[in-house]
Amino acid sequence: MVLPQNHDELERARADCRELVSRRAGISAGAAVIPLPGVDMLADVAVFSEMLETISHRFGLSQAELARLHPHTRQYVILAAGRVGSDLIGKLVSKQLAKLVLKKVGKRFIGKTVLRFVPLAGQAVAAAISYQVVAKLGRDHIEDCYRVARSLLEQGMAGTVPLLPAPQTPSPQGQT
């Protein structure tokens, strides 16, 4: 994926990512219903890390894509990400990073863990909390990526973003 080239592509990326967030938040909510300790947190971390990476990729702002940008353009993207307050744009979203982000909303997650053991009503509330937390974090990341990509479009950089050449694989010796 590359940076969206126009406002239509940018809006399409935003809409696609919003659908993705709804689906992933639903998966997180489903895992919250399972009354086994730790299953919901493991599911949340896996869902969240994959979701963030997919969103970044859809906007052309994943770590791999930024690495291919010309250094001057990459620096602009990193500064733009800093202006919107995103710590996640252009970073590899590891399980550890996902855990740190989820810990920022830790009070809700602790409450969700305790509530899960209250029959039926507790599981429903835990599922609702899980859905809300994952959906909010996903929507926030979408908006961060959207603002950075829109900034690139407005600066006239998206259609002409210089890419570094893809790494060449060496040819076997003796062949030309």
Backbone as ProteinMPNN parsed JSONL, in Angstrom:
{"seq_chain_A": "MVLPQNHDELERARADCRELVSRRAGISAGAAVIPLPGVDMLADVAVFSEMLETISHRFGLSQAELARLHPHTRQYVILAAGRVGSDLIGKLVSKQLAKLVLKKVGKRFIGKTVLRFVPLAGQAVAAAISYQVVAKLGRDHIEDCYRVARSLLEQGMAGTVPLLPAPQTPSPQGQT", "coords_chain_A": {"N_chain_A": [[0.851, -1.182, 0.0], [0.441, 2.277, -0.631], [0.762, 5.77, 0.214], [-2.421, 7.41, 0.39], [-3.548, 8.844, -2.647], [-5.299, 10.871, -3.279], [-8.147, 12.83, -2.142], [-10.458, 11.231, -2.256], [-9.445, 8.579, -2.113], [-8.332, 8.761, 0.402], [-10.596, 9.15, 2.028], [-11.888, 6.739, 1.497], [-10.077, 4.929, 2.617], [-10.342, 5.642, 5.287], [-13.054, 4.969, 5.779], [-12.977, 2.181, 5.273], [-11.27, 1.374, 7.316], [-12.756, 2.054, 9.569], [-14.803, 0.161, 9.445], [-13.249, -2.131, 9.814], [-12.364, -1.702, 12.466], [-14.782, -1.911, 13.867], [-15.383, -4.63, 13.44], [-13.146, -5.882, 14.653], [-13.37, -4.961, 17.286], [-15.693, -6.254, 17.972], [-14.794, -8.903, 18.008], [-13.088, -8.757, 20.184], [-14.963, -8.205, 22.182], [-16.385, -10.598, 22.141], [-14.449, -12.359, 23.114], [-14.286, -11.463, 25.705], [-16.414, -12.551, 26.991], [-15.802, -15.14, 27.582], [-15.225, -17.092, 30.347], [-12.538, -17.489, 31.352], [-9.576, -16.832, 33.064], [-7.429, -14.337, 31.819], [-7.772, -14.922, 29.07], [-9.309, -13.028, 27.71], [-7.633, -10.742, 27.829], [-5.373, -11.586, 26.396], [-6.574, -11.976, 23.912], [-7.415, -9.355, 23.39], [-4.947, -7.985, 23.164], [-3.81, -9.285, 20.934], [-5.782, -8.769, 18.947], [-5.778, -5.976, 18.982], [-3.091, -5.245, 18.312], [-2.835, -6.301, 15.702], [-4.889, -4.904, 14.451], [-4.075, -2.177, 14.64], [-1.735, -2.227, 13.086], [-2.799, -2.904, 10.585], [-4.443, -0.688, 10.079], [-2.529, 1.398, 9.969], [-1.081, 0.503, 7.748], [-3.056, 0.655, 5.76], [-3.304, 3.377, 5.407], [-0.877, 3.892, 4.382], [1.177, 4.239, 6.188], [2.69, 2.477, 7.675], [5.425, 0.853, 9.43], [7.147, -0.464, 7.614], [6.461, 0.768, 5.197], [7.095, 3.449, 5.68], [9.821, 3.2, 5.947], [10.615, 2.93, 3.342], [10.326, 5.421, 2.282], [11.737, 8.471, 1.063], [14.349, 9.908, 2.994], [13.937, 12.659, 3.765], [11.177, 13.016, 3.32], [10.197, 11.039, 5.021], [10.957, 12.087, 7.479], [9.279, 14.324, 7.561], [6.774, 13.043, 7.736], [7.042, 11.785, 10.23], [7.266, 14.03, 11.898], [4.735, 15.144, 11.407], [3.138, 13.135, 12.5], [3.884, 13.404, 15.152], [2.792, 15.923, 15.658], [0.045, 15.366, 15.668], [-0.033, 13.869, 17.865], [0.442, 11.125, 17.894], [1.811, 8.12, 18.951], [2.065, 5.835, 17.611], [2.085, 5.755, 14.831], [3.942, 4.635, 12.129], [5.377, 2.871, 13.615], [6.404, -0.418, 14.53], [3.935, -2.457, 15.557], [4.164, -4.133, 18.209], [3.483, -6.923, 20.386], [4.18, -6.117, 22.942], [4.057, -3.313, 22.768], [1.336, -3.024, 22.231], [0.295, -3.978, 24.637], [1.19, -1.955, 26.373], [-0.273, 0.245, 25.412], [-2.875, -0.642, 25.886], [-2.749, -0.739, 28.642], [-2.925, 1.907, 29.274], [-5.569, 2.389, 29.427], [-6.222, 0.998, 31.633], [-7.854, 0.893, 34.025], [-10.473, 0.455, 33.177], [-10.102, -2.053, 32.019], [-9.348, -3.62, 34.207], [-11.661, -3.516, 35.716], [-13.327, -4.819, 33.909], [-12.278, -7.41, 33.978], [-12.877, -8.268, 36.577], [-15.693, -8.034, 36.574], [-16.407, -9.993, 34.739], [-16.737, -12.387, 36.058], [-19.151, -12.296, 37.315], [-22.17, -13.825, 36.961], [-23.744, -13.872, 33.763], [-24.909, -10.991, 33.58], [-22.57, -9.638, 34.325], [-20.759, -10.642, 32.464], [-21.829, -9.629, 30.127], [-21.518, -6.872, 30.543], [-18.736, -6.762, 30.716], [-18.098, -7.53, 28.106], [-19.181, -5.359, 26.708], [-17.586, -3.254, 27.672], [-15.093, -4.084, 26.763], [-15.508, -3.972, 23.982], [-15.961, -1.198, 23.655], [-13.491, -0.058, 24.506], [-11.527, -1.14, 22.727], [-12.638, -0.282, 20.303], [-12.59, 2.527, 20.635], [-9.801, 3.074, 20.876], [-8.982, 2.136, 18.364], [-10.469, 3.832, 16.62], [-9.347, 6.293, 17.333], [-6.722, 5.918, 16.411], [-7.202, 5.688, 13.67], [-8.08, 8.299, 13.089], [-5.754, 9.737, 13.716], [-3.955, 8.729, 11.766], [-5.368, 9.522, 9.502], [-5.272, 12.337, 9.687], [-2.508, 12.788, 9.395], [-2.016, 11.699, 6.823], [-3.745, 13.344, 5.337], [-2.516, 15.787, 5.743], [-0.151, 15.372, 4.296], [-1.259, 15.161, 1.737], [-2.307, 17.768, 1.451], [0.02, 19.219, 1.457], [0.926, 18.578, -0.937], [2.473, 16.35, -1.214], [1.752, 13.659, -1.325], [1.131, 12.561, -3.884], [3.562, 12.615, -5.08], [5.463, 11.348, -3.578], [8.712, 10.545, -2.937], [10.146, 7.386, -3.285], [12.47, 5.139, -1.869], [14.588, 2.936, -3.684], [13.579, -0.493, -3.989], [15.171, -3.065, -2.112], [17.761, -4.735, -3.806], [18.208, -8.059, -4.89], [21.155, -9.896, -4.812], [22.691, -11.083, -7.808], [23.429, -14.462, -8.789], [26.853, -15.441, -8.7], [28.897, -15.131, -11.563], [26.87, -14.86, -13.39], [25.293, -12.558, -15.577]], "CA_chain_A": [[0.0, 0.0, 0.0], [1.14, 3.554, -0.621], [-0.061, 6.854, 0.75], [-3.554, 7.773, -0.469], [-3.119, 9.812, -3.654], [-6.268, 11.962, -3.375], [-9.096, 12.851, -1.012], [-11.362, 10.081, -2.356], [-8.727, 7.424, -1.565], [-8.177, 9.007, 1.829], [-11.898, 8.884, 2.658], [-12.146, 5.303, 1.368], [-9.235, 4.286, 3.632], [-10.96, 5.923, 6.585], [-14.273, 4.16, 5.887], [-12.578, 0.776, 5.385], [-10.69, 1.163, 8.641], [-13.838, 2.102, 10.564], [-15.434, -1.163, 9.411], [-12.292, -3.047, 10.436], [-12.393, -1.475, 13.912], [-16.027, -2.494, 14.393], [-15.248, -6.098, 13.445], [-12.149, -6.29, 15.651], [-13.929, -4.698, 18.612], [-16.641, -7.349, 18.201], [-14.015, -10.081, 18.39], [-12.642, -8.501, 21.549], [-16.135, -8.366, 23.053], [-16.673, -12.029, 22.227], [-13.458, -12.986, 23.993], [-14.539, -11.028, 27.087], [-17.479, -13.387, 27.548], [-15.21, -16.418, 28.0], [-14.868, -16.917, 31.764], [-11.227, -18.026, 31.715], [-8.673, -15.724, 33.352], [-6.379, -14.016, 30.867], [-8.137, -15.137, 27.664], [-9.754, -11.756, 27.13], [-6.498, -9.836, 27.66], [-4.583, -12.096, 25.273], [-7.325, -11.675, 22.686], [-7.373, -7.9, 23.172], [-3.612, -7.61, 22.691], [-3.664, -9.788, 19.564], [-6.7, -8.014, 18.092], [-5.355, -4.577, 18.93], [-1.842, -5.078, 17.569], [-3.117, -6.548, 14.282], [-5.753, -3.822, 13.974], [-3.273, -0.96, 14.463], [-0.835, -2.423, 11.946], [-3.623, -2.861, 9.373], [-4.852, 0.71, 9.871], [-1.345, 2.139, 9.509], [-0.794, 0.048, 6.384], [-4.109, 1.152, 4.849], [-3.02, 4.79, 5.148], [0.489, 4.004, 3.867], [1.996, 4.775, 7.278], [3.276, 1.412, 8.496], [6.873, 0.952, 9.579], [7.79, -0.89, 6.366], [6.218, 1.78, 4.165], [7.866, 4.645, 6.004], [11.23, 2.9, 5.704], [10.875, 3.078, 1.906], [10.241, 6.825, 1.887], [12.956, 9.279, 1.056], [14.546, 10.368, 4.38], [13.321, 13.966, 3.992], [9.735, 12.8, 3.408], [9.968, 10.257, 6.232], [11.061, 13.022, 8.603], [8.054, 15.119, 7.561], [5.694, 12.18, 8.243], [7.252, 11.604, 11.672], [6.891, 15.293, 12.54], [3.275, 15.263, 11.323], [2.592, 12.199, 13.489], [4.093, 14.032, 16.457], [1.837, 17.031, 15.817], [-1.279, 14.847, 16.015], [0.098, 13.19, 19.151], [0.444, 9.678, 17.748], [3.028, 7.371, 19.247], [1.941, 4.545, 16.941], [2.287, 5.855, 13.383], [5.288, 4.303, 11.684], [6.04, 1.964, 14.543], [5.99, -1.806, 14.48], [3.049, -2.634, 16.701], [4.471, -5.414, 18.826], [2.595, -7.306, 21.492], [4.54, -5.3, 24.102], [3.516, -1.977, 22.558], [-0.114, -3.129, 22.392], [0.036, -4.086, 26.082], [1.369, -0.627, 26.967], [-1.403, 1.088, 25.028], [-4.052, -1.112, 26.614], [-2.599, -0.385, 30.053], [-3.349, 3.303, 29.441], [-6.989, 2.356, 29.779], [-6.189, -0.121, 32.562], [-8.946, 0.827, 35.003], [-11.612, -0.198, 32.532], [-9.789, -3.457, 31.807], [-9.394, -4.293, 35.505], [-13.091, -3.662, 36.012], [-13.864, -5.828, 32.998], [-11.829, -8.715, 34.445], [-13.655, -8.601, 37.769], [-17.094, -8.186, 36.196], [-16.61, -11.189, 33.934], [-17.072, -13.513, 36.907], [-20.54, -12.167, 37.749], [-22.896, -14.552, 35.908], [-24.52, -13.232, 32.706], [-24.853, -9.526, 33.499], [-21.171, -9.253, 34.388], [-20.124, -10.966, 31.186], [-22.344, -8.679, 29.13], [-20.874, -5.586, 30.802], [-17.33, -6.935, 30.339], [-18.057, -7.515, 26.643], [-19.437, -3.978, 26.273], [-16.391, -2.468, 27.989], [-14.046, -4.51, 25.834], [-15.842, -3.411, 22.668], [-15.758, 0.25, 23.693], [-12.074, 0.291, 24.63], [-10.84, -1.455, 21.478], [-13.185, 0.597, 19.266], [-12.085, 3.894, 20.825], [-8.39, 3.116, 20.518], [-8.915, 1.988, 16.911], [-10.946, 5.073, 15.978], [-8.337, 7.336, 17.568], [-5.591, 5.675, 15.503], [-7.679, 6.042, 12.326], [-8.083, 9.761, 12.951], [-4.358, 10.175, 13.678], [-3.432, 8.403, 10.432], [-6.097, 10.355, 8.545], [-4.738, 13.706, 9.737], [-1.154, 12.797, 8.831], [-2.134, 11.496, 5.371], [-4.357, 14.55, 4.778], [-1.471, 16.804, 5.752], [0.717, 15.083, 3.149], [-2.007, 15.548, 0.534], [-2.403, 19.226, 1.386], [1.35, 19.728, 1.155], [1.249, 18.144, -2.289], [3.523, 15.342, -1.136], [1.276, 12.28, -1.476], [1.215, 12.081, -5.258], [4.941, 12.639, -5.564], [6.339, 10.916, -2.499], [9.822, 9.765, -3.471], [10.43, 6.136, -2.605], [13.791, 4.574, -2.075], [14.444, 1.711, -4.456], [13.471, -1.723, -3.216], [16.473, -3.726, -2.039], [18.046, -5.659, -4.903], [18.825, -9.319, -4.485], [22.348, -10.078, -5.621], [22.595, -12.17, -8.773], [24.45, -15.475, -8.545], [28.133, -15.11, -9.33], [29.144, -15.697, -12.875], [25.78, -14.536, -14.289], [25.173, -11.123, -15.78]], "C_chain_A": [[0.892, 1.24, 0.0], [0.219, 4.592, -0.007], [-1.238, 7.112, -0.171], [-3.17, 8.941, -1.374], [-4.071, 10.994, -3.814], [-7.259, 11.85, -2.226], [-10.083, 11.686, -1.067], [-10.712, 8.824, -1.772], [-8.573, 7.558, -0.055], [-9.482, 8.698, 2.572], [-12.25, 7.398, 2.606], [-11.329, 4.527, 2.409], [-9.852, 4.46, 5.019], [-12.199, 5.056, 6.798], [-13.942, 2.677, 6.049], [-12.053, 0.47, 6.785], [-11.756, 1.221, 9.737], [-14.584, 0.772, 10.61], [-14.54, -2.193, 10.097], [-12.342, -2.922, 11.954], [-13.652, -2.075, 14.524], [-15.931, -4.013, 14.477], [-14.289, -6.559, 14.541], [-12.645, -6.042, 17.081], [-14.953, -5.772, 18.967], [-15.933, -8.629, 18.616], [-13.538, -9.943, 19.835], [-13.792, -8.694, 22.541], [-16.486, -9.841, 23.218], [-15.704, -12.747, 23.156], [-13.703, -12.626, 25.457], [-15.597, -11.889, 27.764], [-16.924, -14.71, 28.081], [-14.701, -16.28, 29.434], [-13.563, -17.603, 32.176], [-10.264, -16.863, 31.931], [-7.602, -15.564, 32.271], [-6.74, -14.16, 29.398], [-8.533, -13.825, 27.014], [-8.584, -10.805, 26.893], [-5.61, -10.296, 26.506], [-5.267, -11.786, 23.949], [-7.267, -10.188, 22.375], [-6.025, -7.462, 22.608], [-3.42, -8.053, 21.243], [-4.528, -8.991, 18.592], [-6.188, -6.595, 17.897], [-4.089, -4.396, 18.106], [-2.052, -5.291, 16.077], [-3.931, -5.4, 13.697], [-4.944, -2.549, 13.72], [-2.353, -1.07, 13.255], [-1.608, -2.329, 10.631], [-4.052, -1.428, 9.06], [-3.675, 1.529, 9.341], [-1.025, 1.787, 8.065], [-1.796, 0.632, 5.389], [-3.887, 2.625, 4.491], [-1.606, 4.994, 4.597], [1.474, 4.482, 4.911], [2.572, 3.691, 8.19], [4.79, 1.579, 8.54], [7.58, 0.597, 8.273], [7.628, 0.163, 5.276], [7.008, 3.057, 4.437], [9.362, 4.422, 5.749], [11.595, 3.073, 4.231], [10.806, 4.53, 1.44], [11.62, 7.465, 1.866], [13.125, 9.844, 2.469], [13.903, 11.714, 4.693], [11.803, 13.828, 4.17], [9.39, 12.032, 4.681], [9.997, 11.168, 7.453], [9.807, 13.886, 8.701], [6.898, 14.308, 8.143], [5.826, 12.005, 9.747], [6.896, 12.874, 12.435], [5.379, 15.491, 12.527], [2.604, 14.335, 12.333], [2.751, 12.77, 14.897], [3.124, 15.164, 16.714], [0.445, 16.525, 16.182], [-1.232, 14.037, 17.312], [0.109, 11.683, 19.058], [1.807, 9.092, 18.059], [3.083, 6.094, 18.428], [2.201, 4.593, 15.443], [3.744, 5.559, 13.061], [6.05, 3.387, 12.611], [5.534, 0.546, 14.292], [5.165, -2.044, 15.734], [3.268, -4.045, 17.247], [3.445, -5.712, 19.912], [2.884, -6.432, 22.715], [3.983, -3.888, 23.969], [2.002, -1.982, 22.736], [-0.476, -3.224, 23.877], [0.157, -2.718, 26.753], [0.192, 0.287, 26.651], [-2.648, 0.666, 25.796], [-3.963, -0.797, 28.102], [-2.999, 1.063, 30.314], [-4.824, 3.375, 29.83], [-7.224, 1.24, 30.801], [-7.347, -0.217, 33.529], [-10.167, 0.137, 34.412], [-11.349, -1.688, 32.373], [-9.796, -4.237, 33.117], [-10.841, -4.524, 35.905], [-13.729, -4.742, 35.157], [-13.508, -7.227, 33.487], [-12.639, -9.162, 35.656], [-15.111, -8.879, 37.408], [-17.382, -9.489, 35.46], [-17.064, -12.373, 34.775], [-18.45, -13.389, 37.555], [-21.384, -12.8, 36.64], [-23.758, -13.63, 35.038], [-24.377, -11.72, 32.616], [-23.411, -9.039, 33.503], [-20.444, -9.522, 33.086], [-20.575, -9.999, 30.092], [-21.681, -7.308, 29.3], [-19.401, -5.657, 30.401], [-17.176, -6.891, 28.823], [-18.254, -6.093, 26.115], [-18.218, -3.093, 26.527], [-15.277, -2.803, 27.006], [-14.275, -3.92, 24.452], [-15.515, -1.917, 22.635], [-14.285, 0.639, 23.715], [-11.347, 0.049, 23.307], [-11.336, -0.536, 20.357], [-12.653, 2.022, 19.413], [-10.625, 4.009, 20.421], [-8.206, 2.989, 19.005], [-9.348, 3.246, 16.187], [-9.952, 6.212, 16.16], [-7.153, 7.164, 16.613], [-5.978, 6.001, 14.054], [-7.581, 7.545, 12.132], [-6.659, 10.325, 12.93], [-3.766, 9.935, 12.29], [-4.076, 9.281, 9.371], [-5.507, 11.768, 8.513], [-3.335, 13.789, 9.135], [-1.222, 12.651, 7.313], [-2.756, 12.721, 4.697], [-3.34, 15.688, 4.716], [-0.517, 16.608, 4.577], [0.037, 15.467, 1.845], [-2.024, 17.061, 0.37], [-1.057, 19.879, 1.082], [1.79, 19.34, -0.256], [2.303, 17.061, -2.322], [3.038, 13.94, -1.471], [1.423, 11.764, -2.895], [2.633, 11.978, -5.772], [5.921, 12.188, -4.494], [7.471, 10.074, -3.082], [10.074, 8.525, -2.625], [11.867, 5.739, -2.865], [13.619, 3.295, -2.883], [14.353, 0.499, -3.537], [14.836, -2.395, -3.2], [16.616, -4.739, -3.165], [18.62, -6.942, -4.32], [20.026, -9.543, -5.385], [22.17, -11.252, -6.586], [23.69, -13.19, -8.463], [25.727, -15.129, -9.286], [28.284, -15.813, -10.658], [28.032, -15.386, -13.863], [25.694, -13.018, -14.415], [23.76, -10.746, -16.037]], "O_chain_A": [[1.98, 1.229, 0.577], [-0.953, 4.325, 0.258], [-1.087, 7.044, -1.391], [-2.548, 9.905, -0.928], [-3.707, 12.006, -4.411], [-7.217, 10.904, -1.44], [-10.506, 11.198, -0.018], [-11.352, 8.086, -1.022], [-8.674, 6.573, 0.676], [-9.465, 8.057, 3.623], [-12.835, 6.859, 3.545], [-11.832, 3.58, 3.012], [-9.874, 3.526, 5.82], [-12.377, 4.475, 7.869], [-14.553, 1.991, 6.868], [-12.361, -0.574, 7.359], [-11.657, 0.502, 10.731], [-14.956, 0.304, 11.687], [-15.018, -3.026, 10.867], [-12.361, -3.933, 12.656], [-13.589, -2.685, 15.591], [-16.347, -4.613, 15.469], [-14.579, -7.508, 15.269], [-12.366, -6.835, 17.98], [-15.07, -6.159, 20.13], [-16.42, -9.359, 19.479], [-13.582, -10.9, 20.608], [-13.608, -9.278, 23.609], [-16.843, -10.279, 24.312], [-16.101, -13.642, 23.902], [-13.363, -13.401, 26.351], [-15.659, -11.942, 28.992], [-17.537, -15.327, 28.952], [-13.84, -15.445, 29.708], [-13.498, -18.227, 33.236], [-10.148, -15.994, 31.067], [-6.957, -16.532, 31.867], [-6.071, -13.57, 28.549], [-8.132, -13.544, 25.884], [-8.541, -10.129, 25.865], [-5.145, -9.47, 25.72], [-4.618, -11.384, 22.983], [-7.089, -9.802, 21.22], [-5.972, -6.657, 21.678], [-2.923, -7.286, 20.419], [-4.056, -8.584, 17.531], [-6.168, -6.08, 16.78], [-4.018, -3.485, 17.281], [-1.507, -4.543, 15.265], [-3.686, -4.975, 12.568], [-5.116, -1.911, 12.681], [-2.209, -0.117, 12.49], [-1.121, -1.738, 9.667], [-4.024, -1.009, 7.903], [-3.821, 2.269, 8.368], [-0.733, 2.666, 7.255], [-1.415, 1.056, 4.297], [-4.242, 3.063, 3.397], [-1.182, 6.127, 4.372], [2.5, 5.07, 4.569], [2.904, 3.96, 9.345], [5.361, 2.356, 7.775], [8.516, 1.289, 7.87], [8.563, 0.419, 4.517], [7.53, 3.674, 3.508], [10.079, 5.351, 5.378], [12.753, 3.335, 3.905], [11.191, 4.832, 0.311], [12.537, 7.039, 2.568], [12.133, 10.227, 3.089], [13.372, 11.893, 5.789], [11.218, 14.445, 5.06], [8.4, 12.342, 5.344], [9.167, 11.039, 8.353], [9.323, 14.152, 9.801], [6.127, 14.822, 8.954], [4.829, 12.07, 10.466], [6.29, 12.804, 13.505], [4.802, 15.95, 13.512], [1.61, 14.71, 12.953], [1.858, 12.635, 15.733], [2.675, 15.359, 17.844], [-0.269, 17.19, 16.933], [-2.264, 13.574, 17.8], [-0.185, 11.009, 20.045], [2.824, 9.51, 17.506], [4.05, 5.339, 18.534], [2.51, 3.563, 14.843], [4.658, 6.15, 13.637], [7.242, 3.152, 12.414], [4.387, 0.341, 13.893], [5.651, -1.85, 16.849], [2.642, -5.008, 16.805], [2.651, -4.853, 20.295], [1.966, -6.049, 23.441], [3.489, -3.323, 24.945], [1.442, -1.057, 23.324], [-1.449, -2.613, 24.319], [-0.664, -2.36, 27.597], [-0.285, 1.017, 27.52], [-3.39, 1.509, 26.298], [-4.988, -0.607, 28.757], [-3.368, 1.416, 31.434], [-5.258, 4.322, 30.487], [-8.288, 0.621, 30.828], [-7.789, -1.325, 33.833], [-10.815, -0.671, 35.077], [-12.252, -2.502, 32.564], [-10.207, -5.397, 33.139], [-11.2, -5.603, 36.378], [-14.578, -5.496, 35.633], [-14.337, -8.134, 33.423], [-13.04, -10.323, 35.738], [-15.696, -9.852, 37.885], [-18.485, -10.026, 35.555], [-17.715, -13.279, 34.254], [-18.871, -14.294, 38.276], [-21.321, -12.356, 35.494], [-24.416, -12.72, 35.543], [-23.779, -11.217, 31.664], [-23.067, -8.121, 32.759], [-19.61, -8.725, 32.653], [-19.783, -9.605, 29.237], [-21.324, -6.662, 28.315], [-18.876, -4.715, 29.809], [-16.234, -6.288, 28.309], [-17.57, -5.674, 25.181], [-17.861, -2.273, 25.681], [-14.604, -1.914, 26.484], [-13.34, -3.424, 23.822], [-14.872, -1.434, 21.702], [-13.878, 1.566, 23.016], [-10.635, 0.926, 22.819], [-10.537, -0.064, 19.548], [-12.303, 2.656, 18.417], [-10.249, 4.936, 19.703], [-7.356, 3.669, 18.429], [-8.684, 3.688, 15.249], [-9.74, 7.006, 15.244], [-6.642, 8.143, 16.069], [-5.163, 6.533, 13.3], [-7.056, 8.01, 11.121], [-6.386, 11.283, 12.207], [-3.15, 10.828, 11.709], [-3.404, 9.733, 8.444], [-5.271, 12.324, 7.44], [-3.013, 14.754, 8.442], [-0.559, 13.396, 6.591], [-2.34, 13.097, 3.601], [-3.312, 16.456, 3.755], [-0.12, 17.58, 3.934], [0.668, 16.031, 0.951], [-1.784, 17.575, -0.722], [-1.007, 20.97, 0.513], [2.87, 19.715, -0.712], [2.962, 16.866, -3.344], [3.846, 13.101, -1.869], [1.812, 10.611, -3.082], [2.884, 11.327, -6.786], [7.082, 12.599, -4.5], [7.225, 9.012, -3.656], [10.199, 8.606, -1.403], [12.409, 5.976, -3.945], [12.588, 2.634, -2.766], [14.956, 0.46, -2.465], [15.582, -2.303, -4.175], [15.696, -5.508, -3.44], [19.413, -6.914, -3.379], [19.921, -9.394, -6.602], [21.581, -12.275, -6.238], [24.748, -12.836, -7.941], [25.679, -14.58, -10.387], [27.847, -16.949, -10.836], [28.204, -15.614, -15.06], [25.99, -12.289, -13.468], [23.462, -9.568, -16.233]]}, "name": "protein", "num_of_chains": 1, "seq": "MVLPQNHDELERARADCRELVSRRAGISAGAAVIPLPGVDMLADVAVFSEMLETISHRFGLSQAELARLHPHTRQYVILAAGRVGSDLIGKLVSKQLAKLVLKKVGKRFIGKTVLRFVPLAGQAVAAAISYQVVAKLGRDHIEDCYRVARSLLEQGMAGTVPLLPAPQTPSPQGQT"}
